[in-house]
């Protein structure tokens, strides 16, 4: 690992990944940059909450922002160190199997359209969703919402 990536950096990275909202934000940024307003529409959270989570991701060094007029656009900032990038890639790969994350992508596509693998604008292309049928994912999500979830019960 590069000298610039010490244990403090790694601890901050893992803490940034240890939150459901931040994971959902990263999932939406997997293929493109996203405006704060889009995050709020898709996730249903307030703009201040979304901005706070985005600031946390920026401070951890895994998200960067670009201003366009009054709008802020966010995208994943891929680390140069391959082992650190692999952590983020593995996280995104894991998220691709999560019903909530697939539903977020579907909601984004329906609301904002696009042209990439999932109808999203192409940014840093990954093959994470290459075999995912979005309609099947949405059906699975809806089915899972009506079924009992043991993990949620355990965490309550």
Secondary structure per residue as TSV (DSSP state, phi and psi in degrees):
chain	resnum	aa	ss	phi	psi
A	1	X	-	360.0	145.6
A	2	X	-	-62.2	153.0
A	3	X	T	-60.9	-28.7
A	4	X	T	-68.7	-16.7
A	5	X	-	-105.4	88.2
A	6	X	-	-94.2	-175.4
A	7	X	H	-62.9	-34.3
A	8	X	H	-63.9	-44.5
A	9	X	H	-59.1	-47.5
A	10	X	H	-63.8	-39.9
A	11	X	H	-62.8	-42.8
A	12	X	H	-64.4	-38.4
A	13	X	H	-61.4	-49.2
A	14	X	H	-66.9	-34.6
A	15	X	H	-66.6	-37.1
A	16	X	H	-64.7	-32.3
A	17	X	T	-83.9	-4.8
A	18	X	S	-95.8	40.1
A	19	X	-	-146.1	132.4
A	20	X	H	-60.0	-44.4
A	21	X	H	-64.1	-43.6
A	22	X	H	-64.9	-36.3
A	23	X	H	-64.7	-41.5
A	24	X	H	-65.4	-36.5
A	25	X	H	-63.4	-47.4
A	26	X	H	-60.1	-41.2
A	27	X	H	-57.5	-42.8
A	28	X	H	-69.8	-24.2
A	29	X	T	-91.4	4.6
A	30	X	S	-58.7	-32.4
A	31	X	S	-118.1	-6.3
A	32	X	S	-162.2	169.1
A	33	X	-	-84.1	153.3
A	34	X	E	-134.5	139.4
A	35	X	E	-80.8	148.2
A	36	X	H	-53.7	-41.7
A	37	X	H	-59.1	-35.9
A	38	X	H	-66.6	-40.8
A	39	X	H	-59.7	-45.3
A	40	X	H	-64.6	-38.8
A	41	X	H	-65.6	-43.8
A	42	X	H	-74.2	-46.5
A	43	X	H	-84.6	-20.1
A	44	X	-	75.5	17.4
A	45	X	-	-100.4	162.1
A	46	X	-	-71.0	156.7
A	47	X	H	-60.9	-42.4
A	48	X	H	-61.3	-39.5
A	49	X	H	-64.9	-45.7
A	50	X	H	-61.4	-45.6
A	51	X	H	-61.5	-39.0
A	52	X	H	-63.0	-43.2
A	53	X	H	-68.8	-37.7
A	54	X	H	-65.2	-38.6
A	55	X	H	-62.3	-38.9
A	56	X	H	-62.1	-44.5
A	57	X	H	-65.7	-37.6
A	58	X	H	-65.3	-44.2
A	59	X	H	-62.6	-29.6
A	60	X	T	-78.9	-9.7
A	61	X	T	83.9	16.3
A	62	X	S	-111.8	0.6
A	63	X	E	-136.6	143.4
A	64	X	E	-128.7	158.0
A	65	X	E	-120.3	153.1
A	66	X	E	-136.9	129.9
A	67	X	E	-92.2	135.1
A	68	X	E	-132.2	100.0
A	69	X	T	64.9	-125.1
A	70	X	T	-92.0	-0.7
A	71	X	E	-99.1	140.8
A	72	X	E	-106.0	131.2
A	73	X	E	-114.4	136.3
A	74	X	E	-119.7	146.3
A	75	X	E	-148.0	161.4
A	76	X	E	-68.6	135.7
A	77	X	-	-102.5	104.7
A	78	X	-	-77.0	123.2
A	79	X	-	-66.5	149.0
A	80	X	S	-69.1	-34.9
A	81	X	S	-67.9	120.7
A	82	X	H	-61.3	-36.4
A	83	X	H	-69.8	-33.8
A	84	X	H	-73.1	-41.0
A	85	X	H	-61.3	-35.4
A	86	X	H	-64.0	-33.2
A	87	X	H	-62.9	-45.2
A	88	X	H	-67.7	-42.9
A	89	X	H	-61.5	-42.0
A	90	X	H	-64.6	-37.4
A	91	X	H	-63.2	-47.0
A	92	X	H	-63.9	-38.9
A	93	X	H	-62.1	-41.7
A	94	X	H	-65.3	-40.8
A	95	X	H	-63.4	-30.5
A	96	X	T	-62.2	-20.6
A	97	X	T	-91.8	-1.8
A	98	X	-	-89.4	128.9
A	99	X	H	-58.2	-43.7
A	100	X	H	-58.0	-42.2
A	101	X	H	-70.2	-38.6
A	102	X	H	-65.5	-39.2
A	103	X	H	-64.7	-40.1
A	104	X	H	-59.2	-44.2
A	105	X	H	-62.5	-45.5
A	106	X	H	-59.9	-44.4
A	107	X	H	-62.6	-41.2
A	108	X	H	-62.4	-47.1
A	109	X	H	-60.7	-45.3
A	110	X	H	-63.8	-38.1
A	111	X	H	-81.1	-37.7
A	112	X	H	-122.3	-7.3
A	113	X	-	63.5	-163.9
A	114	X	-	147.0	-171.7
A	115	X	S	-133.6	1.5
A	116	X	S	-84.1	-164.1
A	117	X	T	-49.5	-41.1
A	118	X	T	-109.6	23.1
A	119	X	S	83.4	13.4
A	120	X	S	-101.0	149.5
A	121	X	-	-57.4	141.6
A	122	X	-	-82.6	127.7
A	123	X	S	-121.1	-123.0
A	124	X	S	-74.5	109.1
A	125	X	-	-77.3	131.0
A	126	X	-	-125.7	160.3
A	127	X	S	-96.7	16.3
A	128	X	T	-59.7	-40.0
A	129	X	T	-100.9	13.6
A	130	X	T	-54.7	-36.6
A	131	X	T	-105.3	9.9
A	132	X	-	-86.8	127.3
A	133	X	-	-94.7	113.9
A	134	X	H	-61.2	-37.5
A	135	X	H	-65.2	-41.1
A	136	X	H	-62.2	-40.2
A	137	X	H	-62.3	-42.0
A	138	X	H	-65.5	-41.8
A	139	X	H	-60.9	-44.4
A	140	X	H	-62.6	-40.0
A	141	X	H	-61.7	-48.0
A	142	X	H	-63.1	-39.8
A	143	X	H	-63.5	-41.2
A	144	X	H	-68.2	-29.4
A	145	X	H	-67.5	-28.5
A	146	X	H	-92.1	-7.9
A	147	X	S	-100.7	163.7
A	148	X	-	-73.8	133.7
A	149	X	-	-112.8	108.7
A	150	X	H	-63.9	-36.8
A	151	X	H	-64.1	-44.8
A	152	X	H	-60.3	-40.5
A	153	X	H	-65.3	-40.9
A	154	X	H	-61.2	-42.2
A	155	X	H	-73.5	-18.7
A	156	X	-	-76.7	360.0
